[in-house]
Amino acid sequence: MVISKFIFTRLYFFVFLGFCLNCYGTELKGFDARLNIGVYRPSLSNYVDLKDIEVSFNYWLQELTGDLPLDSIETRFYNKYQDLNAAFVRRDIDMFIAPPLAIVIHFNKELIAEGFYSQSEQNEGDALLLLAHGENVDNISDMVGKTLMLPEHDKLAEIFLEMAALETYNKGYQQVFSKIETAPKMNRILLSLFFGRSDVALVYKSSYDVMVEMNSQIKSRIKILKSYPVLSKNMTFMHKEYPHRKWLIDRIKGLADHPRGQQILNIYQTAKIGISTVDTLDPFEQLYQQYLSLKNLTLQIPHHE
């Protein structure tokens, strides 16, 4: 089965977790343990088909956790943030993976403990890019009446664009563009922009870089209007009451110290695993508060047609 490189990067923590538990499983023998993982499915389906996600997760979990000293290991997929959060509150799941801004908006940070995310070889994060077809749009002030394409189920993209529209036009982005479409795949969004079927689009830098490697003409035809740094498109956090969270974090920290662990890191083009705390979410909390303030201020400004 051929699986996109994107699904591998989104599966890294399952692979690493399975590796770590397999290497150090003897330390958990005798413990009544489980590991239930909740995944916000749409944030992964922007890269691969849902069927591939389910097949891939099941395959790796069976291969890597078959002999673990845990009573059960289960992955559960959720289509709504509210359902994922409710499962986390009820302790139906012990950890989850979701976009950081969504975590700020929908989750109770009092229940969140440590987590982790994938880091590149350059130790850089990702970024959300506001792009334009250079022949049609020269800067943000030229977006009126143009066509827009957004990634599906991406709240950060919507808020980032909304702030740009409010700051520039004192109105929401839906009032700026003549036509708005969404797409589940980043490559589809970029190709639509490249061939002039849309004028403005939002994608992540990681996807943009991959497409540029495949076609260098993208750089000359597509202009970056604005960007927002993102440590990682998706982040994993554990419940503060999960009994083995510190044990797992210690093993993940030392993953690169083991030959097999380093081999896995190389396969998944990941230099190391970054450890996240609740404070890691602070930039997204600040962004969301700035958005709310800007939106409230704009509503108070009288508009004249």
C-alpha positions as CSV (number, residue, x, y, z in Angstrom):
1,M,0.0,0.0,0.0
2,V,1.4,3.4,-1.0
3,I,0.7,6.1,1.5
4,S,1.3,9.8,1.0
5,K,4.2,11.4,2.8
6,F,1.8,13.7,4.5
7,I,0.0,10.8,6.3
8,F,3.4,9.7,7.6
9,T,4.1,13.0,9.1
10,R,0.6,13.0,10.7
11,L,1.1,9.5,12.0
12,Y,4.5,10.1,13.5
13,F,3.3,10.2,17.1
14,F,1.6,6.8,16.8
15,V,4.7,5.3,15.3
16,F,7.0,6.9,17.9
17,L,4.7,6.0,20.7
18,G,4.5,2.4,19.6
19,F,8.3,2.3,19.3
20,C,8.8,3.9,22.8
21,L,6.4,1.6,24.5
22,N,7.8,-1.4,22.7
23,C,11.3,-0.6,23.8
24,Y,10.5,0.1,27.4
25,G,7.4,-2.0,27.8
26,T,8.8,-3.9,30.8
27,E,8.5,-0.9,33.0
28,L,4.7,-1.0,32.6
29,K,4.2,-4.7,33.3
30,G,1.7,-5.2,36.1
31,F,0.0,-1.9,35.5
32,D,-3.6,-1.7,34.5
33,A,-3.0,0.6,31.5
34,R,-4.7,1.8,28.4
35,L,-4.1,4.4,25.7
36,N,-7.1,5.9,23.9
37,I,-6.2,8.5,21.2
38,G,-8.6,10.9,19.8
39,V,-8.0,12.4,16.3
40,Y,-9.8,15.4,14.7
41,R,-10.3,13.6,11.4
42,P,-10.8,16.7,9.0
43,S,-7.4,18.1,9.8
44,L,-5.8,15.0,8.4
45,S,-8.2,14.5,5.5
46,N,-6.9,17.8,4.0
47,Y,-4.0,15.7,2.9
48,V,-5.2,12.1,2.3
49,D,-8.5,10.3,1.8
50,L,-10.4,9.3,4.9
51,K,-10.2,5.6,4.0
52,D,-6.4,5.8,3.7
53,I,-6.3,7.4,7.2
54,E,-8.3,4.6,8.8
55,V,-6.4,1.8,7.0
56,S,-3.0,3.4,7.8
57,F,-3.8,4.0,11.5
58,N,-5.1,0.5,12.0
59,Y,-2.1,-1.0,10.2
60,W,0.5,0.8,12.2
61,L,-1.3,0.2,15.5
62,Q,-1.5,-3.5,14.9
63,E,2.1,-3.7,13.8
64,L,3.6,-1.6,16.6
65,T,1.4,-2.3,19.6
66,G,0.5,-5.9,19.4
67,D,2.8,-7.0,22.2
68,L,2.6,-3.9,24.4
69,P,1.9,-4.4,28.1
70,L,-1.3,-2.2,27.9
71,D,-4.7,-3.5,28.3
72,S,-6.0,-1.6,25.3
73,I,-4.8,0.9,22.7
74,E,-7.5,2.5,20.5
75,T,-7.7,5.3,18.0
76,R,-11.0,7.2,17.7
77,F,-11.8,9.7,15.0
78,Y,-14.0,12.7,15.4
79,N,-15.5,15.0,12.8
80,K,-16.4,17.8,15.3
81,Y,-14.2,19.6,17.8
82,Q,-17.1,19.6,20.3
83,D,-17.3,15.8,20.2
84,L,-13.5,15.4,20.5
85,N,-13.5,17.8,23.5
86,A,-16.5,16.1,25.1
87,A,-14.7,12.7,24.9
88,F,-11.6,14.3,26.4
89,V,-13.6,15.8,29.3
90,R,-15.3,12.4,30.0
91,R,-11.8,10.7,29.9
92,D,-12.9,8.5,27.0
93,I,-9.6,9.5,25.4
94,D,-6.3,10.0,27.1
95,M,-4.7,12.2,24.4
96,F,-5.8,14.0,21.2
97,I,-4.5,15.5,18.0
98,A,-6.0,18.7,16.7
99,P,-5.0,22.1,15.3
100,P,-3.7,24.5,18.0
101,L,-6.1,27.3,17.4
102,A,-9.0,24.9,17.7
103,I,-7.6,23.7,21.0
104,V,-7.6,27.3,22.3
105,I,-11.2,27.8,21.2
106,H,-12.8,24.5,22.1
107,F,-10.8,22.8,24.9
108,N,-10.5,23.5,28.6
109,K,-6.8,24.2,29.1
110,E,-7.1,23.3,32.7
111,L,-7.4,19.6,31.7
112,I,-4.5,19.7,29.3
113,A,-1.0,18.5,30.2
114,E,2.2,17.9,28.1
115,G,2.2,17.0,24.5
116,F,4.4,16.8,21.5
117,Y,4.8,17.7,17.8
118,S,7.0,17.0,14.8
119,Q,10.0,19.2,14.1
120,S,11.8,19.6,10.8
121,E,15.5,19.1,10.3
122,Q,15.9,22.9,10.2
123,N,14.1,23.0,13.6
124,E,11.5,25.3,12.0
125,G,7.8,25.4,12.3
126,D,5.2,25.7,9.6
127,A,3.4,28.9,8.5
128,L,0.0,29.8,7.0
129,L,0.4,31.7,3.8
130,L,-2.0,34.1,2.1
131,L,-1.2,33.7,-1.6
132,A,-2.3,35.4,-4.8
133,H,-2.0,34.9,-8.5
134,G,0.6,37.6,-9.3
135,E,-1.1,38.7,-12.5
136,N,-4.4,39.3,-10.8
137,V,-3.6,40.5,-7.3
138,D,-0.6,42.6,-6.4
139,N,-1.3,43.2,-2.7
140,I,-4.0,42.8,0.0
141,S,-5.8,45.9,-1.1
142,D,-6.5,44.4,-4.5
143,M,-8.6,41.5,-3.3
144,V,-12.1,43.1,-3.8
145,G,-14.2,41.2,-6.3
146,K,-11.6,38.4,-6.7
147,T,-12.1,34.7,-6.3
148,L,-10.9,32.9,-3.2
149,M,-10.1,29.3,-2.3
150,L,-9.7,28.1,1.3
151,P,-8.8,24.8,2.9
152,E,-11.8,22.9,4.4
153,H,-12.3,22.8,8.1
154,D,-9.5,25.2,8.9
155,K,-10.5,27.8,11.5
156,L,-7.0,29.4,11.6
157,A,-7.2,30.1,7.8
158,E,-10.6,31.7,8.2
159,I,-9.6,33.9,11.2
160,F,-6.3,34.8,9.6
161,L,-8.0,36.0,6.4
162,E,-10.8,37.6,8.4
163,M,-8.3,39.8,10.3
164,A,-6.6,40.8,7.1
165,A,-10.0,41.8,5.5
166,L,-11.1,43.7,8.6
167,E,-7.8,45.6,8.9
168,T,-7.8,46.5,5.2
169,Y,-11.5,47.0,4.3
170,N,-13.3,47.2,7.7
171,K,-15.5,44.3,6.6
172,G,-15.4,40.5,6.7
173,Y,-13.7,38.5,4.0
174,Q,-17.0,37.1,2.8
175,Q,-18.0,40.6,1.8
176,V,-14.7,41.2,-0.1
177,F,-14.6,38.3,-2.5
178,S,-17.0,37.7,-5.4
179,K,-16.7,33.9,-5.1
180,I,-15.4,31.6,-2.3
181,E,-14.7,27.9,-2.6
182,T,-13.1,25.4,-0.2
183,A,-11.1,22.3,-1.0
184,P,-9.9,19.4,1.0
185,K,-6.4,19.1,-0.5
186,M,-3.6,21.7,-0.4
187,N,-2.2,20.7,-3.8
188,R,-5.6,21.3,-5.4
189,I,-5.8,24.8,-3.9
190,L,-2.3,25.6,-5.2
191,L,-2.9,24.2,-8.6
192,S,-6.2,26.2,-8.9
193,L,-4.2,29.4,-8.0
194,F,-1.3,28.5,-10.3
195,F,-3.6,28.1,-13.3
196,G,-5.6,31.2,-12.6
197,R,-8.9,29.5,-11.7
198,S,-8.8,31.4,-8.4
199,D,-7.1,34.7,-7.5
200,V,-6.4,34.3,-3.8
201,A,-5.8,31.2,-1.6
202,L,-4.6,30.1,1.8
203,V,-2.3,27.1,2.2
204,Y,0.5,26.0,4.6
205,K,4.1,26.6,3.8
206,S,5.0,22.9,4.1
207,S,2.6,22.1,1.2
208,Y,3.7,25.2,-0.7
209,D,7.4,24.1,-0.4
210,V,6.6,20.6,-1.7
211,M,4.8,22.0,-4.7
212,V,7.6,24.4,-5.5
213,E,10.0,21.5,-5.5
214,M,7.8,19.8,-8.1
215,N,7.3,22.9,-10.2
216,S,9.7,25.9,-9.8
217,Q,7.4,28.1,-11.9
218,I,5.0,28.4,-8.9
219,K,7.3,30.9,-7.3
220,S,7.2,33.2,-10.3
221,R,3.5,33.0,-10.7
222,I,2.3,33.0,-7.1
223,K,2.9,35.9,-4.7
224,I,3.0,35.6,-0.9
225,L,0.9,38.5,0.5
226,K,1.0,37.7,4.2
227,S,2.0,34.8,6.5
228,Y,1.4,33.6,10.1
229,P,4.0,31.4,11.8
230,V,2.6,28.0,13.0
231,L,4.7,25.8,15.2
232,S,2.8,22.8,13.9
233,K,-0.4,22.4,12.0
234,N,-1.5,19.7,14.4
235,M,-0.4,19.2,18.0
236,T,-0.9,16.3,20.5
237,F,-1.7,16.8,24.1
238,M,-2.4,14.4,26.9
239,H,-5.0,14.6,29.7
240,K,-3.4,15.8,33.0
241,E,-4.9,12.8,34.8
242,Y,-3.5,10.3,32.4
243,P,-1.2,8.2,34.7
244,H,1.6,7.4,32.3
245,R,2.0,10.8,30.6
246,K,5.3,11.7,32.2
247,W,6.6,8.3,31.4
248,L,5.6,8.7,27.8
249,I,7.2,12.2,27.5
250,D,10.5,11.0,29.0
251,R,10.6,8.2,26.4
252,I,9.7,10.5,23.5
253,K,12.4,13.0,24.6
254,G,15.0,10.2,24.4
255,L,13.8,8.7,21.1
256,A,16.7,10.1,19.1
257,D,19.2,8.6,21.5
258,H,18.4,5.0,20.3
259,P,19.5,3.7,16.9
260,R,16.1,2.3,16.1
261,G,14.5,5.6,17.1
262,Q,16.9,7.6,15.0
263,Q,16.1,5.4,12.1
264,I,12.4,6.0,12.4
265,L,13.0,9.8,12.7
266,N,15.0,9.7,9.5
267,I,12.3,7.7,7.7
268,Y,9.7,10.3,8.6
269,Q,11.9,13.2,7.8
270,T,11.7,14.4,11.3
271,A,14.8,15.7,13.2
272,K,13.3,15.4,16.6
273,I,10.0,15.5,18.5
274,G,9.2,18.8,20.2
275,I,7.7,18.8,23.6
276,S,4.7,21.1,24.0
277,T,3.2,22.6,27.1
278,V,0.0,24.5,27.6
279,D,2.1,27.7,27.2
280,T,2.8,26.6,23.6
281,L,-0.8,27.6,22.9
282,D,-0.3,31.2,24.0
283,P,0.4,32.7,20.6
284,F,-2.9,31.2,19.3
285,E,-4.7,32.5,22.3
286,Q,-3.4,36.0,21.7
287,L,-4.3,35.7,18.0
288,Y,-7.9,34.7,18.8
289,Q,-8.2,37.6,21.3
290,Q,-6.9,40.1,18.8
291,Y,-9.4,38.7,16.3
292,L,-12.3,39.1,18.7
293,S,-11.2,42.7,19.6
294,L,-10.8,43.6,15.9
295,K,-14.2,42.2,15.0
296,N,-15.9,44.0,17.9
297,L,-14.2,47.3,16.9
298,T,-15.2,46.9,13.3
299,L,-18.9,46.3,14.2
300,Q,-18.8,49.7,16.0
301,I,-17.6,51.6,13.0
302,P,-20.5,53.0,10.8
303,H,-20.4,51.8,7.2
304,H,-21.4,53.9,4.3
305,E,-22.3,52.3,1.0
